[in-house]
Amino acid sequence: QVQLVESGGGLVQAGGSLRLSCAASGSALTINLMGWYRQDPGKGRDLVASITRGGSTDYADSVKGRFTISRDNAKNTVYLQMNSLKAEDTAVYYCKADIATNWYYWGQGTQVTVSS
């Protein structure tokens, strides 16, 4: 069992920055892929960015050049640096940790609100 605790969400003006953190704990399992997803009310959960254990990254087109994902394997923590935030970035952001195919865990979510 893996517990994911997210932090760093909040209210920011358009053009501002926020840094999200997600710390994994509770298991000696190796976390292969870590990622951030976001969800608007009434919609599905969409990938924002992901990072492999080796550091390979993937980003949604809408955040490329503005968001940066990173991770500290020793601390089992993944970060999302969000710059040049826009109103359309407003959503609940969820951390996801993949152990293997179809074996993953979700965090509880953290609200990000960007005022225009």
C-alpha positions, 0 to 999 in steps of 0.5 A: 500500500502506498499513500500519496500526500499532495501539497502546494495548491492554492489561489494565485493570480494569472501569470503567477506560479505555484509548486505542487509536491506529492510525497509517497510513503507506506511501502517499500515498493518501487514507484516507476512512473509518477505523474500529475493529472487534473480534473474539472468538475464534471469532466474526466481526469487528464494527464498534465505531466509524468516522469519515469524513475529514470527522469524521462518526462511527458507533458500535455501540450497545453502546459509545455513550456510553462510547467516542469515536473521533477522527482526525488527518488530518494524521497519518493517525491514528485514536484510540479512547478507551474509558471505563467498560470492561466485561468484555464489551469484551474482544476483539482490536481491529483498525483498518481504513482504507478507500481506496474501495469494496472497497479497504481495509487492516487493522491487525495487531490489539491485545488489550484485556482487561477484568478484572471 
